[in-house]
Amino acid sequence: MSNVVQFKKPPKPPEPKKPNPGLRKLLTLLGIAAALVATWAYFQYVGGEPG
């Protein structure tokens, strides 16, 4: 046993994971589809009545 202090570099943190581009495209398409369905439902049931 020695009383010498050893200086070591701390380990590098792991690289953050990059988002999956396929998942991002899927979520974008689902968002657009949901907006179109919501617009259709609005005009079908609320708006567009002759008056």
VENGIQUI-V186200 format. One record per residue. N is the residue number from 1. PSI is psi in radians with two decimals (none if undefined). OMEGA is omega in degrees with one decimal (* if undefined). NEAR is the number of other C-alpha atoms within 8 Angstrom. Layout:
n->N psi->PSI omega->OMEGA near->NEAR
n->N psi->PSI omega->OMEGA near->NEAR
//
This chain:
n->1 psi->2.29 omega->-179.7 near->2
n->2 psi->2.85 omega->-179.1 near->3
n->3 psi->0.43 omega->179.3 near->4
n->4 psi->2.27 omega->179.5 near->4
n->5 psi->2.22 omega->178.7 near->4
n->6 psi->2.19 omega->178.4 near->4
n->7 psi->2.16 omega->179.9 near->4
n->8 psi->2.58 omega->176.0 near->4
n->9 psi->2.46 omega->176.6 near->4
n->10 psi->2.66 omega->-180.0 near->4
n->11 psi->2.55 omega->-179.7 near->4
n->12 psi->2.43 omega->176.8 near->4
n->13 psi->2.64 omega->-178.9 near->4
n->14 psi->2.62 omega->179.9 near->4
n->15 psi->2.41 omega->176.5 near->4
n->16 psi->2.51 omega->-178.1 near->4
n->17 psi->2.42 omega->177.6 near->4
n->18 psi->2.51 omega->179.4 near->4
n->19 psi->2.59 omega->-179.1 near->6
n->20 psi->2.10 omega->-178.2 near->6
n->21 psi->-0.53 omega->178.5 near->6
n->22 psi->-0.68 omega->178.7 near->6
n->23 psi->-0.67 omega->179.6 near->8
n->24 psi->-0.72 omega->177.7 near->9
n->25 psi->-0.71 omega->179.8 near->8
n->26 psi->-0.78 omega->179.1 near->8
n->27 psi->-0.62 omega->177.4 near->8
n->28 psi->-0.81 omega->179.6 near->8
n->29 psi->-0.67 omega->177.8 near->8
n->30 psi->-0.65 omega->177.4 near->8
n->31 psi->-0.73 omega->177.9 near->8
n->32 psi->-0.75 omega->179.0 near->8
n->33 psi->-0.70 omega->179.0 near->8
n->34 psi->-0.68 omega->178.3 near->8
n->35 psi->-0.72 omega->178.6 near->8
n->36 psi->-0.72 omega->178.6 near->8
n->37 psi->-0.72 omega->179.1 near->8
n->38 psi->-0.69 omega->177.7 near->8
n->39 psi->-0.78 omega->178.6 near->8
n->40 psi->-0.78 omega->-178.8 near->8
n->41 psi->-0.67 omega->179.0 near->9
n->42 psi->-0.89 omega->-178.0 near->9
n->43 psi->-0.44 omega->-179.9 near->9
n->44 psi->-0.71 omega->-170.9 near->8
n->45 psi->-0.39 omega->-175.2 near->6
n->46 psi->-1.01 omega->-173.2 near->8
n->47 psi->3.12 omega->175.2 near->7
n->48 psi->0.16 omega->179.5 near->6
n->49 psi->2.35 omega->178.2 near->5
n->50 psi->2.40 omega->-177.1 near->3
n->51 psi->none omega->* near->2
//
